[in-house]
Amino acid sequence: MIAKRRKPRPTGPPPAHSPKRERDAADPAKAGPKRKSGEPVPPAAAGVLKRAGFISAGYSLVLIFILHLGVALGVAIGLLGFAIMVPMGLLIDRWRYRSQMRKWTGSRAGAK
């Protein structure tokens, strides 16, 4: 068995500056919101739009390829579903977030 050769360890002090750290320090909005440990993530419209888009696209494909509806009709029904799912998704996400926040603040109040 032949022993593997190890890489030499770097000598000297660490680098004086890090471009990534400087970039994050310059723009605190990119670093992300500061949340406490275990705090629920607030709802975001981008997540709701992605979810509604995937579901409506899948629904359109099912209508077109499995139920053999016309392409225009399948896409139209998919867009109608998308238009219904976005506000409903925002509402449900808001309810979920409020419920999680109540549980989280209740558990923190009980711990103090």
C-alpha atoms as one frame of an Amber mdcrd trajectory, in Angstrom:
protein
   0.000   0.000   0.000   1.323   3.389  -0.979   0.652   6.292   1.337  -1.056
   9.316  -0.122   0.932  12.475  -0.226  -0.605  15.300   1.776  -0.961  18.802
   0.477   1.307  21.266   2.226  -0.524  23.408   4.740  -0.630  27.100   3.979
   1.786  29.096   6.062   1.422  32.639   7.185  -1.535  34.680   8.294  -4.942
  34.364   6.668  -5.797  36.823   3.896  -6.423  40.336   5.110  -9.620  40.765
   3.103 -12.245  38.517   1.658 -14.184  39.759  -1.386 -17.248  37.771  -0.316
 -17.266  39.270   3.182 -16.756  42.767   1.812 -19.629  42.295  -0.652 -21.964
  41.039   2.097 -20.962  43.856   4.450 -21.523  46.475   1.743 -25.057  45.272
   0.951 -26.829  43.970   4.092 -30.037  43.348   2.110 -28.324  40.523   0.207
 -27.153  38.902   3.427 -30.794  38.078   4.204 -33.097  38.994   7.035 -31.871
  38.343  10.551 -34.247  35.928  12.235 -34.040  34.320  15.604 -33.459  30.606
  15.881 -36.577  28.641  14.969 -38.543  31.708  13.879 -40.933  30.933  10.991
 -40.107  32.258   7.534 -42.526  34.971   6.389 -44.525  34.268   3.220 -43.093
  35.487  -0.071 -44.963  36.179  -3.297 -42.180  34.574  -5.350 -42.791  31.196
  -3.708 -46.522  31.418  -4.291 -46.008  32.352  -7.946 -43.613  29.446  -8.504
 -45.968  26.975  -6.865 -48.997  28.223  -8.778 -47.020  28.184 -12.033 -45.856
  24.596 -11.591 -49.295  23.369 -10.602 -51.111  25.158 -13.413 -48.533  23.996
 -15.983 -48.926  20.413 -14.791 -52.687  20.733 -14.818 -52.586  22.084 -18.380
 -50.415  19.169 -19.484 -52.821  16.687 -17.913 -55.754  18.330 -19.660 -53.992
  18.331 -23.024 -52.264  14.946 -23.060 -54.395  12.723 -20.843 -57.876  14.169
 -21.279 -57.210  15.093 -24.945 -58.571  18.630 -24.742 -57.428  21.178 -27.300
 -54.169  22.993 -26.623 -55.821  26.412 -26.483 -58.519  25.200 -24.104 -56.004
  23.404 -21.872 -53.779  26.479 -21.656 -56.782  28.750 -21.027 -58.001  26.552
 -18.171 -54.455  26.430 -16.797 -54.234  30.241 -16.831 -57.609  30.478 -15.113
 -56.352  28.073 -12.454 -53.180  30.153 -12.073 -55.284  33.295 -11.598 -57.256
  31.553  -8.851 -54.270  29.906  -7.143 -52.136  33.043  -6.673 -54.437  35.001
  -4.315 -55.570  31.815  -2.610 -51.938  30.762  -2.090 -51.036  34.146  -0.645
 -53.957  33.921   1.748 -53.124  30.387   2.855 -49.436  31.244   3.307 -50.383
  34.256   5.437 -52.655  32.094   7.614 -49.924  29.460   7.968 -47.332  32.070
   8.921 -49.591  33.672  11.524 -50.346  30.277  13.050 -46.663  29.369  13.180
 -45.808  32.737  14.733 -48.462  32.245  17.429 -47.012  28.816  18.256 -43.452
  30.117  18.170 -44.136  33.138  20.402 -46.170  30.923  22.742 -43.339  28.432
  23.076 -40.839  31.235  23.702 -43.099  32.839  26.318 -43.439  29.497  28.104
 -39.656  29.020  28.101 -38.969  32.363  29.848
